[in-house]
């Protein structure tokens, strides 16, 4: 059964995939990838960072996985979900 992702979870997956697919978990539970906090942006301005609850849920669903201490990366299942959403990662 395919997972139904929320809008925030889709933003998180796309944001991570667009930034090389790997990132560091910050002290506040957000993810920093390619020098940017993953979240929703208005132009170049960060509007809302995606928090730890979303990342934990994506990990539970198998969309992201640990990639060393305080790091995570997108999985093949996560990339397949992005393709399913209509955008290749």
PDB file as gemmi writes it, atoms N, CA and C in Angstrom:
CRYST1    1.000    1.000    1.000  90.00  90.00  90.00 P 1                      
ATOM      1  N   UNK A   1       0.843  -1.179   0.000  1.00  0.00           N  
ATOM      2  CA  UNK A   1       0.000   0.000   0.000  1.00  0.00           C  
ATOM      3  C   UNK A   1       0.894   1.250   0.000  1.00  0.00           C  
ATOM      4  N   UNK A   2       0.632   2.148  -0.897  1.00  0.00           N  
ATOM      5  CA  UNK A   2       1.430   3.371  -0.999  1.00  0.00           C  
ATOM      6  C   UNK A   2       1.044   4.348   0.107  1.00  0.00           C  
ATOM      7  N   UNK A   3       2.035   5.053   0.592  1.00  0.00           N  
ATOM      8  CA  UNK A   3       1.812   6.037   1.650  1.00  0.00           C  
ATOM      9  C   UNK A   3       1.204   7.304   1.054  1.00  0.00           C  
ATOM     10  N   UNK A   4       0.253   7.874   1.774  1.00  0.00           N  
ATOM     11  CA  UNK A   4      -0.321   9.151   1.386  1.00  0.00           C  
ATOM     12  C   UNK A   4       0.406  10.232   2.179  1.00  0.00           C  
ATOM     13  N   UNK A   5       1.129  11.088   1.477  1.00  0.00           N  
ATOM     14  CA  UNK A   5       1.937  12.100   2.137  1.00  0.00           C  
ATOM     15  C   UNK A   5       1.207  13.425   2.248  1.00  0.00           C  
ATOM     16  N   UNK A   6       1.459  14.122   3.344  1.00  0.00           N  
ATOM     17  CA  UNK A   6       0.906  15.462   3.522  1.00  0.00           C  
ATOM     18  C   UNK A   6       1.685  16.440   2.643  1.00  0.00           C  
ATOM     19  N   UNK A   7       1.151  17.629   2.508  1.00  0.00           N  
ATOM     20  CA  UNK A   7       1.814  18.674   1.726  1.00  0.00           C  
ATOM     21  C   UNK A   7       3.199  18.983   2.300  1.00  0.00           C  
ATOM     22  N   UNK A   8       3.306  19.056   3.619  1.00  0.00           N  
ATOM     23  CA  UNK A   8       4.585  19.330   4.264  1.00  0.00           C  
ATOM     24  C   UNK A   8       5.586  18.208   4.008  1.00  0.00           C  
ATOM     25  N   UNK A   9       5.125  16.968   4.054  1.00  0.00           N  
ATOM     26  CA  UNK A   9       6.012  15.835   3.788  1.00  0.00           C  
ATOM     27  C   UNK A   9       6.495  15.854   2.339  1.00  0.00           C  
ATOM     28  N   UNK A  10       5.627  16.223   1.414  1.00  0.00           N  
ATOM     29  CA  UNK A  10       6.045  16.330   0.009  1.00  0.00           C  
ATOM     30  C   UNK A  10       7.077  17.442  -0.165  1.00  0.00           C  
ATOM     31  N   UNK A  11       6.858  18.603   0.487  1.00  0.00           N  
ATOM     32  CA  UNK A  11       7.844  19.694   0.444  1.00  0.00           C  
ATOM     33  C   UNK A  11       9.190  19.224   0.993  1.00  0.00           C  
ATOM     34  N   UNK A  12       9.154  18.475   2.086  1.00  0.00           N  
ATOM     35  CA  UNK A  12      10.390  17.984   2.707  1.00  0.00           C  
ATOM     36  C   UNK A  12      11.153  17.068   1.755  1.00  0.00           C  
ATOM     37  N   UNK A  13      10.456  16.120   1.157  1.00  0.00           N  
ATOM     38  CA  UNK A  13      11.118  15.200   0.221  1.00  0.00           C  
ATOM     39  C   UNK A  13      11.697  15.934  -0.975  1.00  0.00           C  
ATOM     40  N   UNK A  14      10.905  16.808  -1.561  1.00  0.00           N  
ATOM     41  CA  UNK A  14      11.401  17.560  -2.725  1.00  0.00           C  
ATOM     42  C   UNK A  14      12.563  18.470  -2.351  1.00  0.00           C  
ATOM     43  N   UNK A  15      12.453  19.122  -1.214  1.00  0.00           N  
ATOM     44  CA  UNK A  15      13.531  20.005  -0.770  1.00  0.00           C  
ATOM     45  C   UNK A  15      14.826  19.259  -0.560  1.00  0.00           C  
ATOM     46  N   UNK A  16      14.748  18.081   0.049  1.00  0.00           N  
ATOM     47  CA  UNK A  16      15.947  17.280   0.274  1.00  0.00           C  
ATOM     48  C   UNK A  16      16.505  16.757  -1.045  1.00  0.00           C  
ATOM     49  N   UNK A  17      15.644  16.281  -1.924  1.00  0.00           N  
ATOM     50  CA  UNK A  17      16.097  15.772  -3.221  1.00  0.00           C  
ATOM     51  C   UNK A  17      16.736  16.874  -4.060  1.00  0.00           C  
ATOM     52  N   UNK A  18      16.189  18.065  -4.015  1.00  0.00           N  
ATOM     53  CA  UNK A  18      16.728  19.196  -4.781  1.00  0.00           C  
ATOM     54  C   UNK A  18      18.087  19.651  -4.257  1.00  0.00           C  
ATOM     55  N   UNK A  19      18.428  19.248  -3.054  1.00  0.00           N  
ATOM     56  CA  UNK A  19      19.698  19.655  -2.430  1.00  0.00           C  
ATOM     57  C   UNK A  19      20.602  18.443  -2.214  1.00  0.00           C  
ATOM     58  N   UNK A  20      20.778  17.660  -3.238  1.00  0.00           N  
ATOM     59  CA  UNK A  20      21.703  16.515  -3.263  1.00  0.00           C  
ATOM     60  C   UNK A  20      21.230  15.297  -2.477  1.00  0.00           C  
ATOM     61  N   UNK A  21      20.041  15.342  -1.891  1.00  0.00           N  
ATOM     62  CA  UNK A  21      19.470  14.167  -1.256  1.00  0.00           C  
ATOM     63  C   UNK A  21      19.976  13.820   0.125  1.00  0.00           C  
ATOM     64  N   UNK A  22      20.804  14.674   0.716  1.00  0.00           N  
ATOM     65  CA  UNK A  22      21.366  14.401   2.030  1.00  0.00           C  
ATOM     66  C   UNK A  22      21.489  15.699   2.815  1.00  0.00           C  
ATOM     67  N   UNK A  23      21.300  15.604   4.139  1.00  0.00           N  
ATOM     68  CA  UNK A  23      21.398  16.802   4.949  1.00  0.00           C  
ATOM     69  C   UNK A  23      21.736  16.504   6.391  1.00  0.00           C  
ATOM     70  N   UNK A  24      22.071  17.549   7.119  1.00  0.00           N  
ATOM     71  CA  UNK A  24      22.432  17.446   8.536  1.00  0.00           C  
ATOM     72  C   UNK A  24      21.250  17.902   9.391  1.00  0.00           C  
ATOM     73  N   UNK A  25      21.020  17.175  10.485  1.00  0.00           N  
ATOM     74  CA  UNK A  25      19.962  17.535  11.423  1.00  0.00           C  
ATOM     75  C   UNK A  25      20.522  18.578  12.385  1.00  0.00           C  
ATOM     76  N   UNK A  26      19.825  19.707  12.491  1.00  0.00           N  
ATOM     77  CA  UNK A  26      20.284  20.790  13.357  1.00  0.00           C  
ATOM     78  C   UNK A  26      19.816  20.577  14.797  1.00  0.00           C  
ATOM     79  N   UNK A  27      20.287  21.428  15.697  1.00  0.00           N  
ATOM     80  CA  UNK A  27      19.884  21.348  17.110  1.00  0.00           C  
ATOM     81  C   UNK A  27      18.392  21.552  17.299  1.00  0.00           C  
ATOM     82  N   UNK A  28      17.756  22.278  16.386  1.00  0.00           N  
ATOM     83  CA  UNK A  28      16.324  22.553  16.511  1.00  0.00           C  
ATOM     84  C   UNK A  28      15.451  21.511  15.812  1.00  0.00           C  
ATOM     85  N   UNK A  29      16.062  20.496  15.194  1.00  0.00           N  
ATOM     86  CA  UNK A  29      15.296  19.440  14.541  1.00  0.00           C  
ATOM     87  C   UNK A  29      14.972  19.694  13.092  1.00  0.00           C  
ATOM     88  N   UNK A  30      15.480  20.782  12.537  1.00  0.00           N  
ATOM     89  CA  UNK A  30      15.310  21.036  11.109  1.00  0.00           C  
ATOM     90  C   UNK A  30      16.450  20.349  10.364  1.00  0.00           C  
ATOM     91  N   UNK A  31      16.415  20.380   9.045  1.00  0.00           N  
ATOM     92  CA  UNK A  31      17.469  19.756   8.246  1.00  0.00           C  
ATOM     93  C   UNK A  31      18.138  20.820   7.376  1.00  0.00           C  
ATOM     94  N   UNK A  32      19.463  20.849   7.432  1.00  0.00           N  
ATOM     95  CA  UNK A  32      20.286  21.754   6.646  1.00  0.00           C  
ATOM     96  C   UNK A  32      20.921  20.946   5.522  1.00  0.00           C  
ATOM     97  N   UNK A  33      20.620  21.315   4.276  1.00  0.00           N  
ATOM     98  CA  UNK A  33      21.157  20.604   3.117  1.00  0.00           C  
ATOM     99  C   UNK A  33      21.632  21.628   2.096  1.00  0.00           C  
ATOM    100  N   UNK A  34      22.836  21.431   1.592  1.00  0.00           N  
ATOM    101  CA  UNK A  34      23.424  22.342   0.605  1.00  0.00           C  
ATOM    102  C   UNK A  34      23.374  23.795   1.082  1.00  0.00           C  
ATOM    103  N   UNK A  35      23.586  23.994   2.374  1.00  0.00           N  
ATOM    104  CA  UNK A  35      23.654  25.334   2.940  1.00  0.00           C  
ATOM    105  C   UNK A  35      22.317  26.007   3.203  1.00  0.00           C  
ATOM    106  N   UNK A  36      21.215  25.291   3.030  1.00  0.00           N  
ATOM    107  CA  UNK A  36      19.892  25.876   3.243  1.00  0.00           C  
ATOM    108  C   UNK A  36      19.062  24.999   4.168  1.00  0.00           C  
ATOM    109  N   UNK A  37      18.266  25.638   5.019  1.00  0.00           N  
ATOM    110  CA  UNK A  37      17.299  24.920   5.833  1.00  0.00           C  
ATOM    111  C   UNK A  37      16.157  24.491   4.912  1.00  0.00           C  
ATOM    112  N   UNK A  38      15.745  23.244   5.008  1.00  0.00           N  
ATOM    113  CA  UNK A  38      14.642  22.767   4.178  1.00  0.00           C  
ATOM    114  C   UNK A  38      13.325  23.259   4.777  1.00  0.00           C  
ATOM    115  N   UNK A  39      12.523  23.889   3.941  1.00  0.00           N  
ATOM    116  CA  UNK A  39      11.245  24.432   4.375  1.00  0.00           C  
ATOM    117  C   UNK A  39      10.527  25.065   3.211  1.00  0.00           C  
ATOM    118  N   UNK A  40       9.561  25.884   3.520  1.00  0.00           N  
ATOM    119  CA  UNK A  40       8.841  26.608   2.480  1.00  0.00           C  
ATOM    120  C   UNK A  40       9.450  28.003   2.359  1.00  0.00           C  
ATOM    121  N   UNK A  41       9.599  28.442   1.139  1.00  0.00           N  
ATOM    122  CA  UNK A  41      10.250  29.723   0.858  1.00  0.00           C  
ATOM    123  C   UNK A  41       9.310  30.636   0.080  1.00  0.00           C  
ATOM    124  N   UNK A  42       9.476  31.915   0.282  1.00  0.00           N  
ATOM    125  CA  UNK A  42       8.836  32.944  -0.524  1.00  0.00           C  
ATOM    126  C   UNK A  42       9.982  33.711  -1.145  1.00  0.00           C  
ATOM    127  N   UNK A  43      10.256  33.432  -2.408  1.00  0.00           N  
ATOM    128  CA  UNK A  43      11.464  33.961  -3.032  1.00  0.00           C  
ATOM    129  C   UNK A  43      12.665  33.337  -2.354  1.00  0.00           C  
ATOM    130  N   UNK A  44      13.575  34.162  -1.848  1.00  0.00           N  
ATOM    131  CA  UNK A  44      14.745  33.658  -1.125  1.00  0.00           C  
ATOM    132  C   UNK A  44      14.532  33.626   0.384  1.00  0.00           C  
ATOM    133  N   UNK A  45      13.373  34.049   0.845  1.00  0.00           N  
ATOM    134  CA  UNK A  45      13.098  34.158   2.275  1.00  0.00           C  
ATOM    135  C   UNK A  45      12.438  32.885   2.816  1.00  0.00           C  
ATOM    136  N   UNK A  46      13.046  32.280   3.833  1.00  0.00           N  
ATOM    137  CA  UNK A  46      12.465  31.108   4.492  1.00  0.00           C  
ATOM    138  C   UNK A  46      11.204  31.533   5.238  1.00  0.00           C  
ATOM    139  N   UNK A  47      10.087  30.895   4.929  1.00  0.00           N  
ATOM    140  CA  UNK A  47       8.814  31.203   5.588  1.00  0.00           C  
ATOM    141  C   UNK A  47       8.627  30.281   6.784  1.00  0.00           C  
ATOM    142  N   UNK A  48       8.821  28.989   6.580  1.00  0.00           N  
ATOM    143  CA  UNK A  48       8.648  28.030   7.665  1.00  0.00           C  
ATOM    144  C   UNK A  48       9.576  26.846   7.451  1.00  0.00           C  
ATOM    145  N   UNK A  49      10.387  26.554   8.451  1.00  0.00           N  
ATOM    146  CA  UNK A  49      11.276  25.394   8.394  1.00  0.00           C  
ATOM    147  C   UNK A  49      10.466  24.137   8.676  1.00  0.00           C  
ATOM    148  N   UNK A  50      10.851  23.046   8.051  1.00  0.00           N  
ATOM    149  CA  UNK A  50      10.185  21.773   8.287  1.00  0.00           C  
ATOM    150  C   UNK A  50      10.821  21.137   9.516  1.00  0.00           C  
ATOM    151  N   UNK A  51       9.997  20.825  10.496  1.00  0.00           N  
ATOM    152  CA  UNK A  51      10.469  20.362  11.800  1.00  0.00           C  
ATOM    153  C   UNK A  51      10.664  18.860  11.927  1.00  0.00           C  
ATOM    154  N   UNK A  52      11.098  18.481  13.106  1.00  0.00           N  
ATOM    155  CA  UNK A  52      11.485  17.097  13.375  1.00  0.00           C  
ATOM    156  C   UNK A  52      10.340  16.097  13.249  1.00  0.00           C  
ATOM    157  N   UNK A  53       9.121  16.485  13.575  1.00  0.00           N  
ATOM    158  CA  UNK A  53       7.994  15.553  13.487  1.00  0.00           C  
ATOM    159  C   UNK A  53       7.807  15.050  12.051  1.00  0.00           C  
ATOM    160  N   UNK A  54       7.981  15.937  11.087  1.00  0.00           N  
ATOM    161  CA  UNK A  54       7.854  15.551   9.681  1.00  0.00           C  
ATOM    162  C   UNK A  54       8.969  14.600   9.285  1.00  0.00           C  
ATOM    163  N   UNK A  55      10.197  14.905   9.704  1.00  0.00           N  
ATOM    164  CA  UNK A  55      11.330  14.042   9.354  1.00  0.00           C  
ATOM    165  C   UNK A  55      11.210  12.664   9.997  1.00  0.00           C  
ATOM    166  N   UNK A  56      10.725  12.615  11.226  1.00  0.00           N  
ATOM    167  CA  UNK A  56      10.531  11.329  11.904  1.00  0.00           C  
ATOM    168  C   UNK A  56       9.470  10.513  11.169  1.00  0.00           C  
ATOM    169  N   UNK A  57       8.386  11.160  10.764  1.00  0.00           N  
ATOM    170  CA  UNK A  57       7.334  10.449  10.029  1.00  0.00           C  
ATOM    171  C   UNK A  57       7.868   9.926   8.700  1.00  0.00           C  
ATOM    172  N   UNK A  58       8.642  10.727   7.980  1.00  0.00           N  
ATOM    173  CA  UNK A  58       9.218  10.269   6.712  1.00  0.00           C  
ATOM    174  C   UNK A  58      10.177   9.098   6.940  1.00  0.00           C  
ATOM    175  N   UNK A  59      10.890   9.107   8.061  1.00  0.00           N  
ATOM    176  CA  UNK A  59      11.779   8.000   8.380  1.00  0.00           C  
ATOM    177  C   UNK A  59      10.956   6.743   8.675  1.00  0.00           C  
ATOM    178  N   UNK A  60       9.869   6.903   9.405  1.00  0.00           N  
ATOM    179  CA  UNK A  60       8.984   5.774   9.713  1.00  0.00           C  
ATOM    180  C   UNK A  60       8.409   5.161   8.440  1.00  0.00           C  
ATOM    181  N   UNK A  61       8.095   6.001   7.469  1.00  0.00           N  
ATOM    182  CA  UNK A  61       7.551   5.535   6.192  1.00  0.00           C  
ATOM    183  C   UNK A  61       8.619   4.969   5.256  1.00  0.00           C  
ATOM    184  N   UNK A  62       9.902   5.116   5.627  1.00  0.00           N  
ATOM    185  CA  UNK A  62      10.991   4.606   4.787  1.00  0.00           C  
ATOM    186  C   UNK A  62      11.396   5.533   3.661  1.00  0.00           C  
ATOM    187  N   UNK A  63      10.968   6.787   3.720  1.00  0.00           N  
ATOM    188  CA  UNK A  63      11.290   7.759   2.670  1.00  0.00           C  
ATOM    189  C   UNK A  63      12.666   8.394   2.864  1.00  0.00           C  
ATOM    190  N   UNK A  64      13.115   8.479   4.114  1.00  0.00           N  
ATOM    191  CA  UNK A  64      14.471   8.942   4.433  1.00  0.00           C  
ATOM    192  C   UNK A  64      15.080   7.945   5.421  1.00  0.00           C  
ATOM    193  N   UNK A  65      16.414   7.967   5.511  1.00  0.00           N  
ATOM    194  CA  UNK A  65      17.114   7.045   6.403  1.00  0.00           C  
ATOM    195  C   UNK A  65      18.334   7.735   7.001  1.00  0.00           C  
ATOM    196  N   UNK A  66      18.853   7.190   8.111  1.00  0.00           N  
ATOM    197  CA  UNK A  66      20.069   7.766   8.700  1.00  0.00           C  
ATOM    198  C   UNK A  66      21.238   7.659   7.717  1.00  0.00           C  
ATOM    199  N   UNK A  67      22.101   8.651   7.766  1.00  0.00           N  
ATOM    200  CA  UNK A  67      23.283   8.699   6.895  1.00  0.00           C  
ATOM    201  C   UNK A  67      24.493   9.126   7.723  1.00  0.00           C  
ATOM    202  N   UNK A  68      24.644   8.504   8.890  1.00  0.00           N  
ATOM    203  CA  UNK A  68      25.718   8.866   9.801  1.00  0.00           C  
ATOM    204  C   UNK A  68      25.147   9.651  10.965  1.00  0.00           C  
ATOM    205  N   UNK A  69      26.014  10.036  11.898  1.00  0.00           N  
ATOM    206  CA  UNK A  69      25.551  10.786  13.068  1.00  0.00           C  
ATOM    207  C   UNK A  69      24.901  12.117  12.665  1.00  0.00           C  
ATOM    208  N   UNK A  70      23.689  12.327  13.125  1.00  0.00           N  
ATOM    209  CA  UNK A  70      22.960  13.585  12.896  1.00  0.00           C  
ATOM    210  C   UNK A  70      22.812  13.950  11.425  1.00  0.00           C  
ATOM    211  N   UNK A  71      22.687  12.938  10.569  1.00  0.00           N  
ATOM    212  CA  UNK A  71      22.484  13.165   9.129  1.00  0.00           C  
ATOM    213  C   UNK A  71      21.388  12.235   8.631  1.00  0.00           C  
ATOM    214  N   UNK A  72      20.742  12.640   7.553  1.00  0.00           N  
ATOM    215  CA  UNK A  72      19.794  11.759   6.897  1.00  0.00           C  
ATOM    216  C   UNK A  72      19.874  11.944   5.396  1.00  0.00           C  
ATOM    217  N   UNK A  73      19.346  10.944   4.680  1.00  0.00           N  
ATOM    218  CA  UNK A  73      19.338  11.007   3.218  1.00  0.00           C  
ATOM    219  C   UNK A  73      18.041  10.399   2.708  1.00  0.00           C  
ATOM    220  N   UNK A  74      17.691  10.780   1.515  1.00  0.00           N  
ATOM    221  CA  UNK A  74      16.481  10.263   0.888  1.00  0.00           C  
ATOM    222  C   UNK A  74      16.751   8.832   0.418  1.00  0.00           C  
ATOM    223  N   UNK A  75      15.752   7.977   0.508  1.00  0.00           N  
ATOM    224  CA  UNK A  75      15.888   6.586   0.080  1.00  0.00           C  
ATOM    225  C   UNK A  75      15.357   6.432  -1.349  1.00  0.00           C  
ATOM    226  N   UNK A  76      15.550   5.242  -1.899  1.00  0.00           N  
ATOM    227  CA  UNK A  76      14.993   4.958  -3.223  1.00  0.00           C  
ATOM    228  C   UNK A  76      13.468   5.056  -3.195  1.00  0.00           C  
ATOM    229  N   UNK A  77      12.866   4.640  -2.087  1.00  0.00           N  
ATOM    230  CA  UNK A  77      11.414   4.753  -1.940  1.00  0.00           C  
ATOM    231  C   UNK A  77      10.988   6.224  -1.939  1.00  0.00           C  
ATOM    232  N   UNK A  78      11.758   7.070  -1.286  1.00  0.00           N  
ATOM    233  CA  UNK A  78      11.479   8.503  -1.290  1.00  0.00           C  
ATOM    234  C   UNK A  78      11.607   9.101  -2.680  1.00  0.00           C  
ATOM    235  N   UNK A  79      12.639   8.691  -3.405  1.00  0.00           N  
ATOM    236  CA  UNK A  79      12.812   9.179  -4.785  1.00  0.00           C  
ATOM    237  C   UNK A  79      11.666   8.709  -5.679  1.00  0.00           C  
ATOM    238  N   UNK A  80      11.240   7.465  -5.470  1.00  0.00           N  
ATOM    239  CA  UNK A  80      10.098   6.935  -6.256  1.00  0.00           C  
ATOM    240  C   UNK A  80       8.834   7.736  -5.964  1.00  0.00           C  
ATOM    241  N   UNK A  81       8.665   8.156  -4.723  1.00  0.00           N  
ATOM    242  CA  UNK A  81       7.493   8.959  -4.350  1.00  0.00           C  
ATOM    243  C   UNK A  81       7.528  10.306  -5.056  1.00  0.00           C  
ATOM    244  N   UNK A  82       8.703  10.895  -5.191  1.00  0.00           N  
ATOM    245  CA  UNK A  82       8.838  12.181  -5.886  1.00  0.00           C  
ATOM    246  C   UNK A  82       8.491  12.010  -7.359  1.00  0.00           C  
ATOM    247  N   UNK A  83       8.967  10.929  -7.972  1.00  0.00           N  
ATOM    248  CA  UNK A  83       8.644  10.664  -9.377  1.00  0.00           C  
ATOM    249  C   UNK A  83       7.134  10.478  -9.525  1.00  0.00           C  
ATOM    250  N   UNK A  84       6.547   9.767  -8.573  1.00  0.00           N  
ATOM    251  CA  UNK A  84       5.087   9.559  -8.586  1.00  0.00           C  
ATOM    252  C   UNK A  84       4.337  10.884  -8.492  1.00  0.00           C  
ATOM    253  N   UNK A  85       4.913  11.860  -7.769  1.00  0.00           N  
ATOM    254  CA  UNK A  85       4.291  13.179  -7.626  1.00  0.00           C  
ATOM    255  C   UNK A  85       4.439  14.003  -8.904  1.00  0.00           C  
ATOM    256  N   UNK A  86       5.231  13.499  -9.856  1.00  0.00           N  
ATOM    257  CA  UNK A  86       5.338  14.189 -11.126  1.00  0.00           C  
ATOM    258  C   UNK A  86       6.606  14.973 -11.328  1.00  0.00           C  
ATOM    259  N   UNK A  87       7.630  14.700 -10.520  1.00  0.00           N  
ATOM    260  CA  UNK A  87       8.887  15.434 -10.663  1.00  0.00           C  
ATOM    261  C   UNK A  87      10.026  14.511 -10.312  1.00  0.00           C  
ATOM    262  N   UNK A  88      10.928  14.260 -11.243  1.00  0.00           N  
ATOM    263  CA  UNK A  88      12.075  13.373 -11.000  1.00  0.00           C  
ATOM    264  C   UNK A  88      13.044  14.000 -10.025  1.00  0.00           C  
ATOM    265  N   UNK A  89      13.658  13.161  -9.224  1.00  0.00           N  
ATOM    266  CA  UNK A  89      14.660  13.636  -8.259  1.00  0.00           C  
ATOM    267  C   UNK A  89      16.045  13.322  -8.745  1.00  0.00           C  
TER     268      UNK A  89                                                      
END                                                                             
